[in-house]
């Protein structure tokens, strides 16, 4: 099955980085969660990068924590 490289911004509502990492860790490889370079102070945006076989599963999982923005799929 083909691996996809996903990169997106997640504007979280009320979740911790640990909760998000725990939910995504079994769904792909090379998971990286960081603050975006252009992050506004006080913002709840996280930059997420992950390799997966099923992008829909990643996006469905993340949508439980907030709103997806700036989605890039390779």
Secondary structure, DSSP 8 states (H G I E B T S, - for coil): ---EEEEEEEEESS--HHHHHHHHTTT-EEEEEE--TT--TT--EEEEEEEES-HHHHHHHHHTTEEEEEEEE-
